[in-house]
Amino acid sequence: MQRKKFDSINVVPMIDIMLVLLVIVLTTATFIAKGIIPLQLPTGKSAEHFPPKQPIRLLVSASGEIYLNDRPTDLAGVAVRLETMDPKSPVFLSCDKAARYEHFVAVLERLKALGFSKINIVTRK
C-alpha cells in the first residue's frame, strides 16, 4: 500500500467553527457592555422600595475626638448610635495623621464588634 502525500489541508470546517464562536462572543459582549441584561419585572401589591444605604462617616481628629456623621461623640456614643444603623451600610473612616493609633484602633474594633464589614479607610492621594 502506497501513502499519498497531502498537498493541502481543508480549512473550511475550521472557518465554520470560528464563525460560530465569533457570533457567540459578539452576542454575549453586548450584554457585558451594557452591564445588565434588560428585564421587565412584574408588579406586585406587596413590593417595597428599598432606599440606598446611606454611608456612615466616622472621623478621628488629631486630639482624639470622634465625629459620627459630622456630629461630635465619644467611643461609647459611637456604639449606641451605630447599634440603630444597618451593619451592611458602608462606613468611611477618616483619621488625622497626627492622631494616636490607639484611637483609630478603638474605633475600628468597635465597628467590627457591631458587625460592620464594609469599612473604608479614607486616604488622600
Buried (B, 14 or more C-beta within 10 A) or exposed (E): EEEEEEEEEEEEEEEEEEEEEEEEEEEEEEEEEEEEEEEEEEEEEEEEEEEEEEEBBBBBBEEBBBBBEEEEBEEEEBBEBBEEBEBEBBBBBBBBEEBBEEBBEBBBEBBEEBEBEBBEEEEEE
